[in-house]
Amino acid sequence: MLAFSPAAERMFGFKAAEIIGHNISLLMPSPHAENHDGYLNNYLTTGKKNIIGIGREVAARKKNGTLFPVELSVGVLTRHDERLFTGFLRDLTTHRLSENQIADLQSKLIQLARHSAMGELATTLAHELNQPLTAIANYTLATRKLVTDLKPGEQTDTVLKLLDKSAKQAQRAGEIIRSIRTFVKHHENKFRWENLEDAVCEAVKIATIGTGNRPINVHINKPDPVPDICMDRIQIQQVVTNLVRNAVDAVRVKNGEHVINIEISRHGMRSVIVRVLDNGPGITPQIEKRLFESFNTSKPDGVGVGLAISKTIITSHNGYIRGRNRAQGGAEFYFILPIDSKAEEISS
Ligand code: ADP
């Protein structure tokens, strides 16, 4: 080494005075350190450039032995008969750190969303179950009173009617609990071959719980047969729940009939597409620009992570997700999933 800049001194922890005159391999980890002179001779004899003028990410070694990532570009200049090499380095430590931090944050967000979705679900569940249970209690009390007042042989029509109503409400409560159970049961981070339609229907049921008092017409269409998909069921259901909840929020802004259409169909030979269409007011221009970015929300109580998480999930399935306004008004969100993403991982 003939020169060592002050920036390099800070980066590596060597003083120029102690390193000048030494072999540059001192700044490299194994095996590049041992091979470096060989690389150099190779270039000097063949003229073949492996790194010169190209630049790449490599590991560098500090004085204390710590390795750190750098972007290295090497230039060469000829002075008289001598060839001099210059190395320009950019320390990528913080860059890497933030990439890792983003990945970490995203997985935390997914967990958080699951927890909050579960919390929200539990609250809705308590509310939803309260109605049939109160109804059952009322019908049973009314029946009891009637039965007490009845004389032997008297008409029992009203009693039977009340008992039927009571049984129907109990059934409804049972259905609500069952649908939540199936939703929670699959709560593992696993890719499996799954029936997409079942998964979507279940998620739609969950997403529309609590909308009974202001009815929304939700239709699920499957124009052609769809094969099983290799996917993480709960994650895909989370995406569908997000999209349908957003559609519910959107249509409720407007008066008139509220319609949400969900379509599941094949997309070419190797993919499927799930579309969620609504007749709400559509996506506002400010939001549209950064639709899938975190903390982008137009709702007073929104967090703005639903679509960002959905994108992370769909991307991890090697698919993609898009949202746009429909020509006839309202919004359309769709995601496309390859049929056999991660299939190798499953079979291995
Ligand atoms: P949040 O629902 O908490 O706001 P999301 O990431 O799920 O977070 O959605 C971000 C924003 O995208 C919403 O606040 C809304 O402005 C817009 N958006 C999502 N879905 C629709 C839709 N179906 N119609 C109109 N706007 C939508």
Residues whose N, C-alpha, C, O or C-beta is under 5 A from the ligand:
A	BS01	ADP	N246 A247 A250 G280 G282 I283 I287 L291 N296 T297 S298 K299 G302 V303 G304 V305 G306 L307 A308 A331
